[in-house]
């Protein structure tokens, strides 16, 4: 069984964005907050696609939901169905 996307994303950000998991809010815009540089963003996409066996479309990247952990988790959940 796959991990819960929200929990997995929070743990990923804690490990890759060098921020304590308790200080990450699911509705924080991680791009505006500067939690990821371009390389970390690519790693996030790659890791999510591998972990959850999904593929993002160009349209997914245009959604504002994509910019928060909560929104990204929702996109992942929809793609897993």
N, CA, C and O atoms as a GROMACS GRO file, in nm:
protein
  324
    1UNK      N    1   0.084  -0.118   0.000
    1UNK     CA    2   0.000   0.000   0.000
    1UNK      C    3   0.088   0.125   0.000
    1UNK      O    4   0.186   0.133   0.074
    2UNK      N    5   0.053   0.219  -0.082
    2UNK     CA    6   0.130   0.343  -0.093
    2UNK      C    7   0.108   0.431   0.030
    2UNK      O    8   0.005   0.423   0.097
    3UNK      N    9   0.206   0.512   0.058
    3UNK     CA   10   0.198   0.607   0.168
    3UNK      C   11   0.091   0.712   0.139
    3UNK      O   12   0.057   0.736   0.023
    4UNK      N   13   0.039   0.773   0.244
    4UNK     CA   14  -0.053   0.885   0.228
    4UNK      C   15   0.024   1.000   0.164
    4UNK      O   16   0.129   1.038   0.215
    5UNK      N   17  -0.026   1.056   0.053
    5UNK     CA   18   0.050   1.161  -0.016
    5UNK      C   19   0.086   1.281   0.072
    5UNK      O   20   0.197   1.333   0.062
    6UNK      N   21  -0.006   1.326   0.157
    6UNK     CA   22   0.025   1.442   0.242
    6UNK      C   23   0.139   1.412   0.338
    6UNK      O   24   0.232   1.492   0.352
    7UNK      N   25   0.132   1.297   0.403
    7UNK     CA   26   0.238   1.259   0.497
    7UNK      C   27   0.370   1.241   0.426
    7UNK      O   28   0.475   1.285   0.474
    8UNK      N   29   0.365   1.176   0.310
    8UNK     CA   30   0.487   1.154   0.232
    8UNK      C   31   0.548   1.287   0.190
    8UNK      O   32   0.670   1.305   0.202
    9UNK      N   33   0.466   1.379   0.141
    9UNK     CA   34   0.516   1.510   0.098
    9UNK      C   35   0.576   1.589   0.214
    9UNK      O   36   0.681   1.651   0.200
   10UNK      N   37   0.510   1.587   0.329
   10UNK     CA   38   0.564   1.657   0.446
   10UNK      C   39   0.701   1.602   0.483
   10UNK      O   40   0.794   1.678   0.513
   11UNK      N   41   0.714   1.470   0.482
   11UNK     CA   42   0.843   1.408   0.513
   11UNK      C   43   0.946   1.442   0.406
   11UNK      O   44   1.062   1.467   0.438
   12UNK      N   45   0.905   1.443   0.279
   12UNK     CA   46   0.997   1.477   0.170
   12UNK      C   47   1.050   1.618   0.188
   12UNK      O   48   1.170   1.642   0.178
   13UNK      N   49   0.961   1.712   0.214
   13UNK     CA   50   1.004   1.851   0.232
   13UNK      C   51   1.095   1.864   0.354
   13UNK      O   52   1.192   1.940   0.350
   14UNK      N   53   1.065   1.792   0.460
   14UNK     CA   54   1.150   1.798   0.579
   14UNK      C   55   1.291   1.749   0.546
   14UNK      O   56   1.388   1.801   0.601
   15UNK      N   57   1.302   1.651   0.459
   15UNK     CA   58   1.433   1.596   0.424
   15UNK      C   59   1.507   1.672   0.316
   15UNK      O   60   1.630   1.674   0.316
   16UNK      N   61   1.434   1.734   0.225
   16UNK     CA   62   1.497   1.797   0.110
   16UNK      C   63   1.500   1.949   0.115
   16UNK      O   64   1.585   2.011   0.053
   17UNK      N   65   1.409   2.007   0.188
   17UNK     CA   66   1.402   2.153   0.192
   17UNK      C   67   1.471   2.208   0.317
   17UNK      O   68   1.469   2.328   0.343
   18UNK      N   69   1.530   2.119   0.393
   18UNK     CA   70   1.602   2.159   0.515
   18UNK      C   71   1.514   2.244   0.607
   18UNK      O   72   1.557   2.348   0.657
   19UNK      N   73   1.392   2.198   0.626
   19UNK     CA   74   1.300   2.266   0.716
   19UNK      C   75   1.235   2.161   0.805
   19UNK      O   76   1.204   2.051   0.760
   20UNK      N   77   1.215   2.195   0.930
   20UNK     CA   78   1.154   2.104   1.025
   20UNK      C   79   1.010   2.074   0.984
   20UNK      O   80   0.935   2.166   0.950
   21UNK      N   81   0.972   1.949   0.986
   21UNK     CA   82   0.838   1.908   0.943
   21UNK      C   83   0.730   1.982   1.020
   21UNK      O   84   0.623   2.009   0.966
   22UNK      N   85   0.756   2.016   1.146
   22UNK     CA   86   0.656   2.089   1.226
   22UNK      C   87   0.636   2.232   1.177
   22UNK      O   88   0.534   2.293   1.209
   23UNK      N   89   0.730   2.285   1.100
   23UNK     CA   90   0.720   2.422   1.050
   23UNK      C   91   0.665   2.430   0.908
   23UNK      O   92   0.658   2.538   0.850
   24UNK      N   93   0.627   2.317   0.852
   24UNK     CA   94   0.570   2.315   0.717
   24UNK      C   95   0.419   2.305   0.729
   24UNK      O   96   0.367   2.212   0.790
   25UNK      N   97   0.350   2.400   0.670
   25UNK     CA   98   0.204   2.397   0.670
   25UNK      C   99   0.158   2.347   0.533
   25UNK      O  100   0.214   2.388   0.431
   26UNK      N  101   0.058   2.260   0.529
   26UNK     CA  102   0.013   2.205   0.402
   26UNK      C  103  -0.035   2.308   0.300
   26UNK      O  104  -0.035   2.281   0.180
   27UNK      N  105  -0.076   2.426   0.346
   27UNK     CA  106  -0.126   2.528   0.253
   27UNK      C  107  -0.022   2.634   0.218
   27UNK      O  108  -0.055   2.732   0.152
   28UNK      N  109   0.100   2.616   0.262
   28UNK     CA  110   0.208   2.710   0.229
   28UNK      C  111   0.251   2.692   0.084
   28UNK      O  112   0.271   2.580   0.038
   29UNK      N  113   0.264   2.803   0.013
   29UNK     CA  114   0.315   2.799  -0.124
   29UNK      C  115   0.466   2.779  -0.115
   29UNK      O  116   0.540   2.871  -0.079
   30UNK      N  117   0.511   2.659  -0.147
   30UNK     CA  118   0.653   2.626  -0.128
   30UNK      C  119   0.744   2.695  -0.228
   30UNK      O  120   0.865   2.705  -0.204
   31UNK      N  121   0.691   2.742  -0.339
   31UNK     CA  122   0.772   2.818  -0.434
   31UNK      C  123   0.792   2.960  -0.382
   31UNK      O  124   0.905   3.009  -0.376
   32UNK      N  125   0.682   3.027  -0.345
   32UNK     CA  126   0.692   3.164  -0.294
   32UNK      C  127   0.778   3.170  -0.168
   32UNK      O  128   0.850   3.267  -0.146
   33UNK      N  129   0.769   3.067  -0.087
   33UNK     CA  130   0.844   3.064   0.039
   33UNK      C  131   0.992   3.031   0.015
   33UNK      O  132   1.074   3.044   0.106
   34UNK      N  133   1.025   2.989  -0.105
   34UNK     CA  134   1.165   2.959  -0.137
   34UNK      C  135   1.216   2.830  -0.078
   34UNK      O  136   1.336   2.816  -0.052
   35UNK      N  137   1.127   2.734  -0.057
   35UNK     CA  138   1.168   2.607   0.003
   35UNK      C  139   1.242   2.517  -0.095
   35UNK      O  140   1.315   2.427  -0.054
   36UNK      N  141   1.223   2.541  -0.225
   36UNK     CA  142   1.287   2.457  -0.326
   36UNK      C  143   1.356   2.543  -0.430
   36UNK      O  144   1.302   2.645  -0.473
   37UNK      N  145   1.475   2.502  -0.470
   37UNK     CA  146   1.535   2.563  -0.589
   37UNK      C  147   1.494   2.478  -0.708
   37UNK      O  148   1.420   2.380  -0.692
   38UNK      N  149   1.539   2.513  -0.827
   38UNK     CA  150   1.495   2.442  -0.947
   38UNK      C  151   1.535   2.295  -0.947
   38UNK      O  152   1.460   2.211  -0.996
   39UNK      N  153   1.651   2.264  -0.894
   39UNK     CA  154   1.695   2.124  -0.889
   39UNK      C  155   1.610   2.043  -0.791
   39UNK      O  156   1.573   1.929  -0.820
   40UNK      N  157   1.579   2.102  -0.677
   40UNK     CA  158   1.495   2.034  -0.579
   40UNK      C  159   1.353   2.014  -0.632
   40UNK      O  160   1.289   1.913  -0.603
   41UNK      N  161   1.305   2.111  -0.710
   41UNK     CA  162   1.171   2.099  -0.769
   41UNK      C  163   1.167   1.980  -0.865
   41UNK      O  164   1.072   1.902  -0.864
   42UNK      N  165   1.270   1.966  -0.947
   42UNK     CA  166   1.277   1.852  -1.040
   42UNK      C  167   1.286   1.721  -0.961
   42UNK      O  168   1.223   1.622  -0.999
   43UNK      N  169   1.362   1.720  -0.854
   43UNK     CA  170   1.372   1.601  -0.770
   43UNK      C  171   1.236   1.567  -0.709
   43UNK      O  172   1.199   1.450  -0.702
   44UNK      N  173   1.163   1.668  -0.666
   44UNK     CA  174   1.030   1.646  -0.609
   44UNK      C  175   0.940   1.577  -0.711
   44UNK      O  176   0.876   1.476  -0.681
   45UNK      N  177   0.935   1.631  -0.831
   45UNK     CA  178   0.850   1.574  -0.936
   45UNK      C  179   0.890   1.430  -0.964
   45UNK      O  180   0.804   1.341  -0.971
   46UNK      N  181   1.018   1.406  -0.981
   46UNK     CA  182   1.067   1.272  -1.010
   46UNK      C  183   1.035   1.175  -0.896
   46UNK      O  184   0.988   1.064  -0.920
   47UNK      N  185   1.059   1.217  -0.774
   47UNK     CA  186   1.034   1.131  -0.658
   47UNK      C  187   0.885   1.100  -0.642
   47UNK      O  188   0.849   0.986  -0.612
   48UNK      N  189   0.800   1.200  -0.662
   48UNK     CA  190   0.655   1.177  -0.652
   48UNK      C  191   0.609   1.079  -0.759
   48UNK      O  192   0.536   0.984  -0.730
   49UNK      N  193   0.653   1.101  -0.882
   49UNK     CA  194   0.611   1.012  -0.991
   49UNK      C  195   0.657   0.869  -0.966
   49UNK      O  196   0.584   0.774  -0.994
   50UNK      N  197   0.775   0.853  -0.913
   50UNK     CA  198   0.827   0.719  -0.884
   50UNK      C  199   0.755   0.656  -0.764
   50UNK      O  200   0.715   0.540  -0.771
   51UNK      N  201   0.739   0.732  -0.658
   51UNK     CA  202   0.677   0.678  -0.536
   51UNK      C  203   0.532   0.636  -0.558
   51UNK      O  204   0.490   0.530  -0.512
   52UNK      N  205   0.457   0.719  -0.629
   52UNK     CA  206   0.314   0.695  -0.644
   52UNK      C  207   0.276   0.636  -0.781
   52UNK      O  208   0.159   0.614  -0.810
   53UNK      N  209   0.378   0.612  -0.863
   53UNK     CA  210   0.357   0.553  -0.996
   53UNK      C  211   0.252   0.630  -1.076
   53UNK      O  212   0.155   0.574  -1.127
   54UNK      N  213   0.274   0.760  -1.084
   54UNK     CA  214   0.187   0.849  -1.161
   54UNK      C  215   0.273   0.930  -1.257
   54UNK      O  216   0.396   0.927  -1.249
   55UNK      N  217   0.209   1.000  -1.346
   55UNK     CA  218   0.277   1.094  -1.436
   55UNK      C  219   0.200   1.224  -1.434
   55UNK      O  220   0.077   1.226  -1.446
   56UNK      N  221   0.272   1.334  -1.419
   56UNK     CA  222   0.210   1.465  -1.425
   56UNK      C  223   0.200   1.509  -1.570
   56UNK      O  224   0.287   1.480  -1.652
   57UNK      N  225   0.092   1.578  -1.601
   57UNK     CA  226   0.075   1.635  -1.735
   57UNK      C  227   0.118   1.782  -1.731
   57UNK      O  228   0.136   1.839  -1.624
   58UNK      N  229   0.135   1.840  -1.848
   58UNK     CA  230   0.168   1.983  -1.854
   58UNK      C  231   0.063   2.065  -1.781
   58UNK      O  232   0.096   2.164  -1.715
   59UNK      N  233  -0.062   2.026  -1.794
   59UNK     CA  234  -0.171   2.098  -1.729
   59UNK      C  235  -0.162   2.096  -1.578
   59UNK      O  236  -0.201   2.192  -1.511
   60UNK      N  237  -0.110   1.987  -1.522
   60UNK     CA  238  -0.095   1.978  -1.376
   60UNK      C  239  -0.004   2.089  -1.323
   60UNK      O  240  -0.030   2.145  -1.217
   61UNK      N  241   0.101   2.119  -1.396
   61UNK     CA  242   0.197   2.220  -1.352
   61UNK      C  243   0.138   2.360  -1.354
   61UNK      O  244   0.189   2.450  -1.288
   62UNK      N  245   0.032   2.379  -1.431
   62UNK     CA  246  -0.031   2.511  -1.442
   62UNK      C  247  -0.133   2.537  -1.332
   62UNK      O  248  -0.175   2.651  -1.313
   63UNK      N  249  -0.172   2.434  -1.260
   63UNK     CA  250  -0.272   2.448  -1.155
   63UNK      C  251  -0.210   2.512  -1.032
   63UNK      O  252  -0.099   2.476  -0.992
   64UNK      N  253  -0.282   2.606  -0.972
   64UNK     CA  254  -0.231   2.668  -0.850
   64UNK      C  255  -0.224   2.566  -0.736
   64UNK      O  256  -0.145   2.581  -0.643
   65UNK      N  257  -0.306   2.462  -0.744
   65UNK     CA  258  -0.302   2.355  -0.643
   65UNK      C  259  -0.163   2.293  -0.634
   65UNK      O  260  -0.121   2.245  -0.529
   66UNK      N  261  -0.093   2.294  -0.745
   66UNK     CA  262   0.038   2.229  -0.753
   66UNK      C  263   0.141   2.296  -0.662
   66UNK      O  264   0.244   2.236  -0.631
   67UNK      N  265   0.114   2.418  -0.620
   67UNK     CA  266   0.213   2.497  -0.546
   67UNK      C  267   0.206   2.482  -0.395
   67UNK      O  268   0.285   2.544  -0.323
   68UNK      N  269   0.114   2.401  -0.346
   68UNK     CA  270   0.107   2.375  -0.202
   68UNK      C  271   0.112   2.225  -0.178
   68UNK      O  272   0.078   2.146  -0.267
   69UNK      N  273   0.154   2.186  -0.061
   69UNK     CA  274   0.160   2.044  -0.028
   69UNK      C  275   0.020   1.983  -0.031
   69UNK      O  276   0.001   1.874  -0.083
   70UNK      N  277  -0.076   2.054   0.025
   70UNK     CA  278  -0.213   2.004   0.027
   70UNK      C  279  -0.268   1.988  -0.114
   70UNK      O  280  -0.330   1.886  -0.147
   71UNK      N  281  -0.247   2.089  -0.197
   71UNK     CA  282  -0.295   2.083  -0.335
   71UNK      C  283  -0.226   1.974  -0.415
   71UNK      O  284  -0.290   1.902  -0.492
   72UNK      N  285  -0.095   1.962  -0.398
   72UNK     CA  286  -0.019   1.860  -0.468
   72UNK      C  287  -0.065   1.720  -0.424
   72UNK      O  288  -0.076   1.629  -0.506
   73UNK      N  289  -0.092   1.705  -0.295
   73UNK     CA  290  -0.142   1.577  -0.244
   73UNK      C  291  -0.276   1.543  -0.308
   73UNK      O  292  -0.301   1.427  -0.340
   74UNK      N  293  -0.361   1.642  -0.326
   74UNK     CA  294  -0.491   1.619  -0.391
   74UNK      C  295  -0.474   1.575  -0.536
   74UNK      O  296  -0.543   1.484  -0.582
   75UNK      N  297  -0.382   1.638  -0.606
   75UNK     CA  298  -0.355   1.599  -0.745
   75UNK      C  299  -0.305   1.454  -0.749
   75UNK      O  300  -0.349   1.376  -0.833
   76UNK      N  301  -0.215   1.420  -0.659
   76UNK     CA  302  -0.162   1.283  -0.654
   76UNK      C  303  -0.275   1.184  -0.628
   76UNK      O  304  -0.285   1.081  -0.695
   77UNK      N  305  -0.361   1.215  -0.530
   77UNK     CA  306  -0.471   1.126  -0.496
   77UNK      C  307  -0.564   1.104  -0.616
   77UNK      O  308  -0.607   0.992  -0.640
   78UNK      N  309  -0.594   1.210  -0.690
   78UNK     CA  310  -0.680   1.197  -0.809
   78UNK      C  311  -0.614   1.107  -0.914
   78UNK      O  312  -0.680   1.026  -0.977
   79UNK      N  313  -0.484   1.123  -0.932
   79UNK     CA  314  -0.414   1.044  -1.033
   79UNK      C  315  -0.400   0.897  -0.992
   79UNK      O  316  -0.385   0.810  -1.078
   80UNK      N  317  -0.404   0.870  -0.864
   80UNK     CA  318  -0.389   0.732  -0.816
   80UNK      C  319  -0.517   0.651  -0.834
   80UNK      O  320  -0.514   0.528  -0.827
   81UNK      N  321  -0.628   0.717  -0.857
   81UNK     CA  322  -0.757   0.646  -0.870
   81UNK      C  323  -0.774   0.585  -1.005
   81UNK      O  324  -0.876   0.522  -1.033
   0.00000   0.00000   0.00000
